[in-house]
Amino acid sequence: MLLAGCQPDPGAYAPAVQNPALYHRTMKALTDIIVYDIFSPPVASRIYAYPSIAAYEVMAQGNPDFRSMAGQLHELTPIPTADTTQPLSLEVAALRAFITVGRSMIFSEEKMDVYEEALWGELAAAGVPDAVLKNSHAYGDQVAAHIKAWADGDNYKETRTFPRYTVSDEPGRWTPTPPDYMDGIEPHWNQIRPFIIDSATQFVPVPPTAYDMDPNSQFYKEMMEVYEAVNNLDDEQRQIAEFWDCNPFVTHHQGHVMFATKKITPGGHWIGITKIACLKAETDFMETVEAYARTSIALADAFISCWDEKYRSNLIRPETVINQHIDEDWLPLLQTPPFPEYTSGHSVISSAAAVTLTDLFGDNFDFVDSTEVEYGLTVRNYGSFLEASSEAAISRLYGGIHYMPAIE
């Protein structure tokens, strides 16, 4: 959307700024930095949400078919309006707002600086006038400042100073798991302001199965189900588990040497699926921005809801209980994440993303998921977003890190 004022003629450079590939690339730049900086899955979901909302709010004001999220998201007020007497591009302003908000939430700011400089150079070379870039940047900065001020009120900064998770010696409670025995990640995430849901407790699930090591108990059966599943994996199940691992920091130990592998988070995987859906549907710039914004909001609220239950039920992981009572040498296929078991984060956030994408693109939207190719994995085919989310959920049983009730 080009607000031309008196000059110059926007028709000459419209194709350059209206290409949704610019936004896909900018989102990928943020994903790459999230991976590099090793943000945890909950924190990464927050980093995706705020820049996406900033870009959406810029674009929505120039598109009467799209509503502002002000008044719909908790405590978000209307952004400043664009000065229509000056030539500017809402697309460029949206990119600027996204980049500026995103940069404020990462560690490696210099990587975003390098990306941004190249982006503006590309647009200038494509014929976008300096005045348009300057005015668009100024407006994007205004919106970014508005969104950053809103983000500052979500309690994230305050939770950085809260106490660490305290390990309980009560039987059945979560304790840190090998190989690194890391502290519980984000035990206070339920105190982050949600975006749409009423509160972190709006969707409290039924409690997990009570811990009970009687061989006739339901919990024992669920524990043995994990044990047997991992011990009898076929090639397809193994591939599914590895495809959906999405552990941002997998450590490898060889004697006294430790090294780590960085990968996308579960939310980052669904951001990748959003791109795949947009490309297949040939969405325009506005529709692309909307898809990312709605998906990132769904992911962020899902993490808040899920983490609320994780530290309420505080359930022991299969690896711990199996090592203590069944087989001290048993290992899950995947590295157990450093937080309580119930519920499965993959199951919760994948379902939220799948429902959102289904609303955007329809039922039975088949696609080829190539998100993990750059991390050395293959592609997988799905007949719908819900089929993909169901596979993401069951992958946690195959990986040996969740009991079935957490998945279902």
C-alpha positions as CSV (number, residue, x, y, z in Angstrom):
1,M,0.0,0.0,0.0
2,L,1.6,3.3,-1.2
3,L,0.7,6.6,0.3
4,A,2.0,8.9,-2.4
5,G,1.2,12.4,-1.2
6,C,2.1,14.6,-4.2
7,Q,5.2,12.8,-5.4
8,P,6.9,10.6,-6.6
9,D,4.8,8.2,-8.8
10,P,4.5,5.1,-6.7
11,G,3.7,2.9,-9.7
12,A,7.3,2.8,-10.7
13,Y,8.5,1.1,-7.6
14,A,5.3,-0.6,-6.3
15,P,6.3,-4.1,-7.4
16,A,9.5,-3.9,-5.5
17,V,8.0,-3.0,-2.1
18,Q,4.8,-5.0,-2.4
19,N,6.6,-8.3,-2.9
20,P,5.7,-10.6,0.0
21,A,9.1,-12.3,-0.4
22,L,10.6,-9.3,1.5
23,Y,8.5,-10.1,4.5
24,H,9.3,-13.9,4.4
25,R,13.0,-13.1,4.2
26,T,12.7,-10.7,7.1
27,M,10.9,-13.3,9.2
28,K,13.6,-15.8,8.3
29,A,16.3,-13.4,9.4
30,L,14.6,-13.2,12.8
31,T,14.3,-17.0,13.0
32,D,18.0,-17.4,12.2
33,I,19.0,-15.0,15.0
34,I,16.6,-16.7,17.5
35,V,18.4,-20.0,16.6
36,Y,21.8,-18.3,16.9
37,D,21.0,-16.7,20.3
38,I,19.5,-20.0,21.7
39,F,16.3,-18.6,23.0
40,S,14.0,-21.1,24.8
41,P,10.7,-22.0,23.1
42,P,8.5,-19.8,25.3
43,V,10.8,-16.7,24.9
44,A,11.1,-17.3,21.2
45,S,7.3,-17.3,20.9
46,R,7.3,-13.8,22.4
47,I,10.0,-12.6,20.1
48,Y,7.9,-13.7,17.1
49,A,4.7,-12.2,18.3
50,Y,5.5,-8.5,19.0
51,P,7.3,-7.7,15.7
52,S,4.6,-9.5,13.8
53,I,1.9,-7.5,15.5
54,A,3.8,-4.3,14.7
55,A,3.9,-5.1,11.0
56,Y,0.3,-6.1,11.0
57,E,-0.9,-2.9,12.6
58,V,1.0,-0.8,10.0
59,M,-0.5,-2.7,7.1
60,A,-4.0,-2.9,8.5
61,Q,-4.6,0.8,8.6
62,G,-4.2,0.9,4.8
63,N,-6.5,-2.1,4.2
64,P,-10.2,-1.6,5.1
65,D,-10.8,-5.4,5.0
66,F,-8.5,-5.9,8.0
67,R,-9.2,-4.8,11.5
68,S,-6.6,-3.3,13.9
69,M,-5.8,-5.6,16.8
70,A,-6.0,-2.6,19.2
71,G,-8.8,-3.3,21.6
72,Q,-8.6,-7.0,20.8
73,L,-5.2,-7.8,22.3
74,H,-4.8,-7.0,26.0
75,E,-3.8,-3.4,26.6
76,L,-2.9,-2.7,23.0
77,T,-3.9,0.8,22.0
78,P,-4.1,2.3,18.5
79,I,-0.8,3.0,16.8
80,P,0.1,6.4,15.5
81,T,-1.5,7.1,12.1
82,A,0.6,7.7,9.0
83,D,1.0,11.1,7.6
84,T,-0.7,10.8,4.2
85,T,0.7,14.1,3.0
86,Q,4.1,12.6,2.7
87,P,5.1,9.9,0.2
88,L,5.6,6.6,2.0
89,S,5.2,2.9,1.6
90,L,3.2,1.0,4.3
91,E,5.1,-2.2,3.3
92,V,8.5,-0.5,4.0
93,A,7.1,0.9,7.2
94,A,5.9,-2.5,8.2
95,L,9.3,-4.0,7.5
96,R,11.0,-1.3,9.5
97,A,8.6,-1.7,12.5
98,F,9.1,-5.5,12.4
99,I,12.9,-5.2,12.3
100,T,13.1,-2.5,15.0
101,V,10.9,-4.3,17.4
102,G,12.6,-7.6,16.7
103,R,16.0,-6.1,17.2
104,S,15.0,-4.9,20.7
105,M,14.2,-8.5,21.8
106,I,17.3,-10.4,20.6
107,F,21.0,-10.5,21.8
108,S,22.8,-10.4,18.4
109,E,21.5,-7.0,17.3
110,E,24.4,-6.6,14.9
111,K,23.1,-9.5,12.8
112,M,19.8,-7.7,12.3
113,D,21.7,-4.5,11.5
114,V,23.6,-6.2,8.7
115,Y,20.3,-7.7,7.3
116,E,18.5,-4.4,7.5
117,E,21.3,-2.5,5.7
118,A,21.2,-4.9,2.9
119,L,17.4,-4.8,2.6
120,W,17.3,-1.0,2.3
121,G,20.1,-1.1,-0.2
122,E,18.2,-3.6,-2.3
123,L,15.1,-1.4,-2.3
124,A,17.0,1.7,-3.2
125,A,18.6,-0.2,-6.1
126,A,15.1,-1.2,-7.2
127,G,14.1,2.4,-7.6
128,V,12.4,3.3,-4.3
129,P,13.1,7.0,-3.8
130,D,15.1,8.2,-0.8
131,A,12.2,10.3,0.4
132,V,9.9,7.2,0.4
133,L,12.4,5.2,2.4
134,K,13.1,8.0,4.8
135,N,9.4,8.7,5.5
136,S,8.6,5.0,5.7
137,H,11.4,4.4,8.2
138,A,10.3,7.3,10.3
139,Y,6.8,6.0,10.5
140,G,7.9,2.5,11.1
141,D,10.0,3.8,14.0
142,Q,6.9,5.5,15.5
143,V,4.9,2.3,15.4
144,A,7.9,0.3,16.8
145,A,8.2,2.7,19.7
146,H,4.5,2.2,20.4
147,I,4.7,-1.6,20.3
148,K,7.8,-1.7,22.3
149,A,6.2,0.4,25.1
150,W,3.3,-2.0,25.0
151,A,5.6,-5.0,25.2
152,D,7.4,-3.5,28.2
153,G,4.2,-3.9,30.2
154,D,3.9,-7.7,29.7
155,N,5.9,-8.6,32.9
156,Y,8.7,-10.2,30.9
157,K,11.4,-8.0,32.3
158,E,10.1,-8.5,35.8
159,T,10.2,-12.3,35.5
160,R,13.9,-12.1,34.7
161,T,14.5,-11.3,38.4
162,F,12.2,-13.9,39.8
163,P,13.6,-16.9,41.8
164,R,14.8,-20.0,39.9
165,Y,12.8,-23.2,40.0
166,T,13.2,-25.0,43.3
167,V,13.6,-28.8,43.0
168,S,11.2,-30.9,45.2
169,D,12.2,-34.2,46.7
170,E,8.6,-35.3,46.7
171,P,8.1,-38.5,44.7
172,G,6.7,-38.0,41.3
173,R,7.8,-34.3,41.0
174,W,10.0,-33.1,38.2
175,T,13.8,-33.0,38.7
176,P,16.5,-32.0,36.2
177,T,17.4,-34.6,33.6
178,P,20.6,-35.8,32.0
179,P,22.9,-35.2,30.4
180,D,23.2,-31.6,31.7
181,Y,20.7,-31.4,34.6
182,M,19.7,-27.9,33.6
183,D,17.4,-25.8,35.8
184,G,13.7,-25.6,34.9
185,I,13.2,-23.2,32.1
186,E,10.8,-20.2,32.6
187,P,9.0,-21.4,35.8
188,H,7.2,-18.0,35.9
189,W,6.0,-17.9,32.3
190,N,2.4,-18.0,33.4
191,Q,2.9,-14.5,34.7
192,I,3.5,-13.1,31.3
193,R,0.6,-11.1,30.0
194,P,-1.3,-13.1,27.4
195,F,-2.4,-11.6,24.1
196,I,-5.9,-12.9,23.6
197,I,-6.8,-15.6,26.2
198,D,-8.3,-14.2,29.4
199,S,-5.5,-15.5,31.5
200,A,-2.9,-18.3,31.8
201,T,-5.6,-20.3,33.7
202,Q,-8.4,-20.0,31.1
203,F,-7.8,-23.5,29.7
204,V,-6.6,-25.6,32.7
205,P,-6.5,-29.3,31.6
206,V,-7.5,-32.2,33.8
207,P,-4.7,-33.2,36.2
208,P,-2.2,-35.7,35.0
209,T,-2.4,-39.3,36.2
210,A,-1.4,-39.6,39.8
211,Y,2.2,-40.8,40.3
212,D,2.0,-44.4,41.5
213,M,4.7,-47.1,41.0
214,D,2.4,-50.0,41.8
215,P,2.7,-52.2,38.7
216,N,-1.1,-52.3,38.5
217,S,-1.5,-48.5,38.5
218,Q,-2.5,-46.4,35.6
219,F,0.7,-44.3,35.9
220,Y,2.9,-47.4,35.8
221,K,1.1,-48.5,32.6
222,E,1.7,-45.1,31.0
223,M,5.3,-45.1,32.0
224,M,5.8,-48.6,30.5
225,E,4.1,-47.4,27.3
226,V,6.8,-44.9,26.9
227,Y,9.5,-47.5,27.7
228,E,8.2,-50.0,25.2
229,A,7.5,-47.4,22.5
230,V,11.1,-46.3,22.5
231,N,12.5,-49.8,22.7
232,N,10.4,-50.9,19.7
233,L,10.5,-47.9,17.3
234,D,10.3,-48.6,13.6
235,D,12.0,-46.4,11.0
236,E,8.9,-44.2,10.4
237,Q,8.4,-43.5,14.1
238,R,12.0,-42.7,14.6
239,Q,11.9,-40.2,11.6
240,I,8.8,-38.6,13.0
241,A,10.4,-38.1,16.4
242,E,13.5,-36.6,15.0
243,F,11.6,-34.4,12.5
244,W,9.6,-32.7,15.3
245,D,12.4,-32.6,17.9
246,C,12.8,-28.8,17.5
247,N,15.1,-28.6,20.6
248,P,17.0,-25.3,20.3
249,F,20.0,-26.6,22.2
250,V,20.9,-30.3,22.0
251,T,24.1,-31.1,23.8
252,H,26.4,-33.9,22.8
253,H,28.9,-35.5,25.2
254,Q,32.0,-37.5,24.2
255,G,34.1,-38.2,27.2
256,H,35.0,-34.9,28.7
257,V,34.1,-33.0,25.5
258,M,30.7,-31.3,25.1
259,F,29.4,-29.6,22.0
260,A,25.9,-28.5,21.1
261,T,23.6,-28.4,18.1
262,K,21.3,-25.4,17.5
263,K,17.9,-25.8,15.9
264,I,14.6,-24.0,15.5
265,T,12.1,-24.1,18.4
266,P,8.7,-25.8,18.0
267,G,7.2,-22.3,17.4
268,G,9.8,-21.6,14.8
269,H,8.8,-24.8,13.0
270,W,5.2,-23.6,12.8
271,I,6.4,-20.2,11.6
272,G,8.2,-22.1,8.8
273,I,4.9,-23.9,8.0
274,T,3.2,-20.5,7.8
275,K,5.6,-19.5,5.1
276,I,5.0,-22.7,3.2
277,A,1.3,-22.2,3.4
278,C,1.6,-18.6,2.2
279,L,3.7,-19.5,-0.7
280,K,1.3,-22.2,-1.8
281,A,-1.7,-19.9,-1.4
282,E,0.2,-17.1,-3.2
283,T,-0.8,-14.6,-0.5
284,D,-0.1,-10.9,-1.0
285,F,1.9,-8.8,1.4
286,M,-1.0,-8.0,3.6
287,E,-2.3,-11.5,3.8
288,T,1.3,-12.8,4.5
289,V,1.7,-10.3,7.4
290,E,-1.7,-11.4,8.8
291,A,-0.9,-15.1,8.6
292,Y,2.4,-14.6,10.6
293,A,0.7,-12.3,13.1
294,R,-2.2,-14.6,13.9
295,T,0.0,-17.7,14.0
296,S,2.6,-16.1,16.3
297,I,-0.1,-14.8,18.7
298,A,-1.6,-18.3,18.9
299,L,1.8,-19.8,19.6
300,A,2.6,-17.2,22.3
301,D,-0.7,-17.7,24.1
302,A,-0.4,-21.5,23.8
303,F,3.0,-21.4,25.5
304,I,1.7,-19.2,28.4
305,S,-1.2,-21.6,28.9
306,C,1.0,-24.7,28.6
307,W,3.7,-23.5,31.0
308,D,1.1,-22.6,33.6
309,E,0.1,-26.3,33.8
310,K,3.7,-27.6,33.6
311,Y,4.8,-25.9,36.8
312,R,1.4,-26.5,38.5
313,S,1.4,-30.3,38.0
314,N,5.2,-30.5,38.1
315,L,5.2,-34.1,36.9
316,I,8.3,-36.2,36.6
317,R,9.7,-37.1,33.2
318,P,9.7,-40.6,31.8
319,E,13.5,-40.7,31.7
320,T,13.8,-40.0,35.4
321,V,11.3,-42.6,36.6
322,I,12.4,-45.3,34.2
323,N,16.0,-44.9,35.2
324,Q,15.0,-45.0,38.9
325,H,12.7,-48.0,38.8
326,I,13.0,-50.0,35.5
327,D,16.3,-49.6,33.7
328,E,19.1,-47.3,34.9
329,D,20.8,-47.4,31.5
330,W,17.7,-46.5,29.4
331,L,17.8,-43.4,27.3
332,P,15.0,-41.7,25.4
333,L,15.5,-41.2,21.6
334,L,15.4,-37.4,22.1
335,Q,17.1,-35.3,24.7
336,T,14.6,-34.6,27.5
337,P,13.8,-30.8,27.6
338,P,14.5,-29.0,31.0
339,F,11.0,-28.5,32.3
340,P,8.2,-30.6,33.8
341,E,6.3,-33.1,31.7
342,Y,2.6,-32.2,31.7
343,T,1.3,-31.0,29.3
344,S,3.3,-31.5,26.1
345,G,4.4,-28.2,24.7
346,H,4.5,-29.6,21.2
347,S,1.0,-30.9,21.5
348,V,-0.5,-27.6,22.8
349,I,1.3,-25.1,20.6
350,S,1.0,-27.3,17.5
351,S,-2.7,-27.6,17.9
352,A,-3.1,-23.8,18.4
353,A,-1.1,-23.1,15.3
354,A,-2.9,-25.7,13.2
355,V,-6.3,-24.4,14.2
356,T,-5.2,-20.9,13.3
357,L,-3.7,-21.9,10.0
358,T,-6.8,-23.9,9.2
359,D,-9.0,-20.9,9.8
360,L,-6.7,-18.9,7.4
361,F,-6.2,-21.4,4.6
362,G,-9.0,-23.9,5.0
363,D,-9.4,-27.6,5.9
364,N,-7.5,-30.3,4.0
365,F,-4.8,-27.8,2.9
366,D,-2.1,-30.3,1.9
367,F,1.5,-29.2,2.0
368,V,5.1,-30.4,2.0
369,D,6.9,-29.5,5.2
370,S,10.5,-28.7,4.3
371,T,11.2,-26.6,7.4
372,E,13.8,-29.0,8.8
373,V,15.8,-29.6,5.6
374,E,18.4,-27.0,6.5
375,Y,19.0,-28.9,9.8
376,G,19.8,-32.1,8.0
377,L,16.4,-33.7,8.0
378,T,14.0,-34.7,5.2
379,V,10.7,-33.3,4.1
380,R,7.3,-34.7,5.2
381,N,3.9,-34.5,3.5
382,Y,0.7,-33.6,5.3
383,G,-2.9,-33.5,4.1
384,S,-3.8,-30.8,6.6
385,F,-2.4,-28.6,9.3
386,L,-4.3,-30.7,11.9
387,E,-2.7,-33.9,10.6
388,A,0.7,-32.2,11.0
389,S,-0.1,-31.1,14.6
390,S,-1.3,-34.6,15.5
391,E,2.0,-36.0,14.2
392,A,3.9,-33.4,16.2
393,A,2.1,-34.5,19.3
394,I,2.6,-38.2,19.0
395,S,6.3,-37.6,18.1
396,R,6.8,-36.9,21.8
397,L,5.9,-40.5,22.7
398,Y,8.2,-41.8,20.1
399,G,10.9,-39.6,21.4
400,G,10.5,-41.0,24.9
401,I,9.9,-37.7,26.6
402,H,6.1,-37.7,27.3
403,Y,3.4,-40.0,28.6
404,M,0.2,-40.2,26.5
405,P,-2.0,-38.1,28.7
406,A,0.3,-35.1,28.1
407,I,0.0,-35.6,24.4
408,E,-3.8,-36.2,24.1
